[in-house]
């Protein structure tokens, strides 16, 4: 997961606030929650060996294997508003 700098917290746009059970289709930061979790966790989705993966239980796991809801990708609060 990328190191977060003070003032660089992810911000949600209206679209980012919508939950979906469809896994991410691009790299970026996403909120994820499965049915066993009481809270969402911030996940860094990245391309590795030709598939989108996240660190899950200390190992690379394909996002397609994770069942739950996703929100994102998030943009940095320091990104221009028109991105």
C-alpha positions as CSV (number, residue, x, y, z in Angstrom):
1,X,0.0,0.0,0.0
2,X,1.4,3.4,-0.9
3,X,2.6,5.5,2.0
4,X,0.1,8.3,2.8
5,X,1.3,11.8,3.3
6,X,-0.5,14.2,5.6
7,X,-3.2,16.0,3.6
8,X,-3.2,13.3,0.9
9,X,-6.3,11.4,2.0
10,X,-8.5,9.9,-0.7
11,X,-11.6,11.9,-1.5
12,X,-14.8,10.4,-2.9
13,X,-16.6,11.8,-5.9
14,X,-20.3,10.9,-6.3
15,X,-19.4,8.0,-8.6
16,X,-16.8,6.8,-6.2
17,X,-19.4,6.7,-3.4
18,X,-21.5,4.0,-5.2
19,X,-20.8,0.5,-4.1
20,X,-20.6,-2.3,-6.7
21,X,-20.0,-6.0,-6.5
22,X,-18.2,-5.8,-9.9
23,X,-14.4,-6.0,-9.2
24,X,-12.2,-3.1,-10.3
25,X,-11.1,-2.9,-14.0
26,X,-8.2,-0.6,-13.5
27,X,-5.4,0.0,-11.0
28,X,-6.0,2.5,-8.1
29,X,-7.1,2.8,-4.6
30,X,-10.5,1.3,-3.7
31,X,-12.6,0.7,-0.6
32,X,-13.5,-3.0,-0.2
33,X,-15.8,-4.9,2.2
34,X,-16.9,-8.5,2.2
35,X,-19.9,-9.9,4.1
36,X,-17.7,-10.9,7.1
37,X,-16.3,-7.4,7.6
38,X,-17.8,-4.7,9.8
39,X,-15.9,-1.9,8.0
40,X,-14.4,-1.2,4.6
41,X,-10.7,-1.5,4.1
42,X,-8.6,0.6,1.7
43,X,-7.0,-1.6,-1.0
44,X,-4.3,-0.7,-3.5
45,X,-5.2,-2.5,-6.7
46,X,-2.3,-3.0,-9.1
47,X,-1.5,-5.0,-12.2
48,X,0.7,-8.0,-11.5
49,X,1.5,-10.8,-14.0
50,X,-1.3,-9.7,-16.3
51,X,-4.1,-9.5,-13.7
52,X,-5.4,-7.0,-11.2
53,X,-4.3,-7.9,-7.7
54,X,-4.3,-6.7,-4.1
55,X,-2.4,-7.7,-1.0
56,X,-4.9,-9.9,1.0
57,X,-3.8,-12.0,4.0
58,X,-0.1,-11.0,3.2
59,X,-0.2,-12.5,-0.4
60,X,-1.1,-11.2,-3.8
61,X,-4.7,-12.1,-4.6
62,X,-6.6,-11.5,-7.9
63,X,-9.4,-9.0,-7.3
64,X,-11.7,-11.4,-9.3
65,X,-11.4,-13.9,-6.4
66,X,-12.6,-11.4,-3.7
67,X,-16.4,-11.4,-3.2
68,X,-17.7,-8.2,-1.7
69,X,-18.5,-4.6,-2.5
70,X,-16.0,-2.1,-4.0
71,X,-16.0,1.7,-4.2
72,X,-13.5,3.6,-6.3
73,X,-11.1,4.2,-7.8
74,X,-10.4,7.0,-5.4
75,X,-8.6,10.2,-6.4
76,X,-6.2,12.0,-4.1
77,X,-7.6,15.1,-2.3
78,X,-4.7,17.0,-4.0
79,X,-5.8,15.9,-7.5
80,X,-7.4,18.6,-9.8
81,X,-11.2,18.5,-9.5
82,X,-11.7,18.0,-13.2
83,X,-9.8,14.6,-13.4
